[in-house]
Amino acid sequence: MKIAVILHSETGTTRKTIYYIAEKLEMKEISIDVFEVKSKSDYRRPLHLNPKLIYHTLKGKNVEIEIEPCMPRLEEYDLLILASPIWIGRITPPMRTFIRKLKGKGMKTICITTSRINREYSKVLRRIAEEEGGLNVIYDENLVNGAVSEELIERLLKLSGEINGGKV
Ligand SMILES: Cc1cc2nc3c(=O)[nH]c(=O)nc-3n(C[C@H](O)[C@H](O)[C@H](O)COP(=O)(O)O)c2cc1C
């Protein structure tokens, strides 16, 4: 079972969350590779007051991105996990740009968002993954302040097992 995680993280919460989840899944013999989407031009702080960030986010603009360590070869993976912070109720421009580049791949995908307040923000990522990335989203969840529940880990293990025909 091989999972590719593609995350964007500007202030570290999403990255920390994903590495925690990856550690838990790897304990069950699931192989996980993490890729990071980064904006080529950094958003200056304070982020909340950055007019470029606000404009790009509200207008759903594409931005120049790079993937570290490299663009994943998705055909090598059984499952994709997308993870994005929420900005002004939306996913971030680097993540949205990345998803648009994926159009038509149809991969099984799990969408995770991180936010400060408890709303169903992961539905926003799900919709964009489905409509703009052509992905097959099988589960989505929003995590508040990066808190990961045991239920989420159990759910991810169950879904991974199902994809892998019962053997994780
Ligand atoms: C510009 C900006 C806008 C944000 N808008 C929201 C929001 O609409 N709702 C929310 O719950 N959190 C919002 N947040 C908080 C982030 O979604 C949250 O802290 C997230 O976990 C940050 O992820 P990161 O550390 O991986 O970048 C916002 C943060 C920033 C910087």
The ligand as an SDF file (V2000), in Angstrom:
LIG
                    3D

 31 33  0  0  0  0  0  0  0  0999 V2000
   -4.6210   34.5390    5.6570 C   0  0  0  0  0  0  0  0  0  0  0  0
   -5.2580   33.5300    6.5720 C   0  0  0  0  0  0  0  0  0  0  0  0
   -6.6170   33.3150    6.5230 C   0  0  0  0  0  0  0  0  0  0  0  0
   -7.2110   32.3500    7.3560 C   0  0  0  0  0  0  0  0  0  0  0  0
   -8.5620   32.1400    7.2740 N   0  0  0  0  0  0  0  0  0  0  0  0
   -9.1360   31.2020    8.0770 C   0  0  0  0  0  0  0  0  0  0  0  0
  -10.5470   30.9480    7.9910 C   0  0  0  0  0  0  0  0  0  0  0  0
  -11.2690   31.5070    7.1600 O   0  0  0  0  0  0  0  0  0  0  0  0
  -11.0780   30.0420    8.8540 N   0  0  0  0  0  0  0  0  0  0  0  0
  -10.3080   29.3710    9.7770 C   0  0  0  0  0  0  0  0  0  0  0  0
  -10.8440   28.5880   10.5340 O   0  0  0  0  0  0  0  0  0  0  0  0
   -8.9620   29.5670    9.8470 N   0  0  0  0  0  0  0  0  0  0  0  0
   -8.3590   30.4680    9.0210 C   0  0  0  0  0  0  0  0  0  0  0  0
   -7.0040   30.6640    9.0960 N   0  0  0  0  0  0  0  0  0  0  0  0
   -6.1990   29.8380   10.0130 C   0  0  0  0  0  0  0  0  0  0  0  0
   -5.4840   28.6950    9.2670 C   0  0  0  0  0  0  0  0  0  0  0  0
   -6.3610   27.9930    8.4070 O   0  0  0  0  0  0  0  0  0  0  0  0
   -4.8960   27.6660   10.2220 C   0  0  0  0  0  0  0  0  0  0  0  0
   -4.0990   28.2970   11.1740 O   0  0  0  0  0  0  0  0  0  0  0  0
   -4.1220   26.5860    9.4790 C   0  0  0  0  0  0  0  0  0  0  0  0
   -4.0040   25.4340   10.2920 O   0  0  0  0  0  0  0  0  0  0  0  0
   -2.7330   27.0570    9.0680 C   0  0  0  0  0  0  0  0  0  0  0  0
   -2.0500   26.0060    8.4060 O   0  0  0  0  0  0  0  0  0  0  0  0
   -0.4550   26.0510    8.1560 P   0  0  0  0  0  0  0  0  0  0  0  0
    0.1860   26.3480    9.4720 O   0  0  0  0  0  0  0  0  0  0  0  0
   -0.1220   24.6920    7.6780 O   0  0  0  0  0  0  0  0  0  0  0  0
   -0.1780   27.1110    7.1450 O   0  0  0  0  0  0  0  0  0  0  0  0
   -6.3990   31.6070    8.2670 C   0  0  0  0  0  0  0  0  0  0  0  0
   -5.0120   31.8320    8.2990 C   0  0  0  0  0  0  0  0  0  0  0  0
   -4.4420   32.7710    7.4550 C   0  0  0  0  0  0  0  0  0  0  0  0
   -2.9490   32.9670    7.4980 C   0  0  0  0  0  0  0  0  0  0  0  0
  1  2  1  0
  2  3  1  0
  2 30  2  0
  3  4  2  0
  4  5  1  0
  4 28  1  0
  5  6  2  0
  6  7  1  0
  6 13  1  0
  7  8  2  0
  7  9  1  0
  9 10  1  0
 10 11  2  0
 10 12  1  0
 12 13  2  0
 13 14  1  0
 14 15  1  0
 14 28  1  0
 15 16  1  0
 16 17  1  0
 16 18  1  0
 18 19  1  0
 18 20  1  0
 20 21  1  0
 20 22  1  0
 22 23  1  0
 23 24  1  0
 24 25  2  0
 24 26  1  0
 24 27  1  0
 28 29  2  0
 29 30  1  0
 30 31  1  0
M  END
$$$$
